Amino acid sequence: MPGNKESYWLFLEPFVHCVTAGDDVLIYNSVTHTVTEYKSSPGISSLCRDLDDPSKGFTVRISPGDENSEIRDFISGLRNSHSGDLIRAIGDTRPAVIRPRPVLVNYPPPEEFPGFNVGDYLKNIYFSLNASEIPAAHGYTWAMYQFPCFTYNERGYTELAPADVLKNYLPYDGIPGLTMDLTGADITLYSRLDELITHLKKLVSSVVFHIPFPCHDPEVIEQLIRLKNSRISFYITLPEGTSLLPGLIDNPWFRLKKSRIDFNFIIRSLEEYNNVAAILSETGLKRVFFLPYYDKENMEFFRENIFLSRDDIMGSKPGQRQVYSRQILNDQGFGKLYVMPSGEVFANMNEAPLGNIHNETITGLVKREIYTGKGWNLNRMQVSPCSGCLYRFLCPPVGNYERFMQRFNFCDIL
Ligand code: SF4
């Protein structure tokens, strides 16, 4: 601490984030990824609020010798971790300190922005080619709210016409980073698949086929993976899917194309996880993912195996950009649209529909989502109890499980 006859201005470095919740404080240095917490410290909490207050110039005057030992230790901690510093005060003039605010370039754009380009925002358009009142696998009725497969429609079997897919995708085909995702109850059942494939051969974009396994017609899969720019994402249910797996991966086409095939194993319990892990050790499969499925009866499985711990959150080490973007939007769901066989479009399947492709354009629907939607914009500042939690800037974005369960503290913290 400098000599005790003079006063100093205390400030935080621009890459340091200070979060307060009541009398608790968290300091996150997004360069060194270090976290320091101060619990039940009203003095430090008040000091941090002032350090983040633009009307106070993001500075607090410190007179060495006047502050208590708690504040003294806090200031030493900031200086030692290169998270903040002191500048000698000359008169009452505050030093110019700038603290970045969470602003994303051109987001949201002005409402009548002449250069509005849907390609700046869209990443995936999922078309559900079919939906069924009988889920492809029994017991997965709510899967489509958790991951993009097994489209369910309690009113019966329906299909989306190929023309509706093409008319709504072709204006955007070729936008860098945009992917067409084809999904449904089980697209190997889709009655107009041959017709659609003819058109898909002319696409510039990548196409991802989301297919439950087992599926109705495995013969179709070879046709799909032979398309240029295609990928396949299997959603494997237990126990049938794992027992049929050897037959799938023994195919000659599989050996040639396996780098473009993902295996998502749908698990509902630790026992299912262990069964899959044992099978995988014999297959040598790469590109394997586990998708927990919430069936409304297995909350304990989620609580014990999926919920975030403090160590998980600390280990995520978000960078400066992520900390800011998470205060404005949901970077997990951002840029995705889901088109149902009825034509209804969702930015997230757990939110109300945005509109319908039969009377609106994708561009119009994207604008509606950007300005008024919750699918792309829901962040932890908007949900309880996260909005009052010390870790709200560090936690991953609100996910589909949380939206579906309407439970946002997917953690053992609060
Ligand atoms: S309450 Fe919300 S913000 Fe806090 S740790 Fe849990 S999930 Fe993250």
Boltz pocket constraint, residues with backbone or C-beta under 6 A from the ligand:
constraints:
  - pocket:
      binder: B
      contacts: [[A, 313], [A, 380], [A, 385], [A, 386], [A, 387], [A, 389], [A, 390], [A, 391], [A, 392], [A, 393], [A, 395], [A, 408], [A, 409], [A, 410], [A, 411], [A, 412], [A, 413], [A, 414]]
      max_distance: 6.0
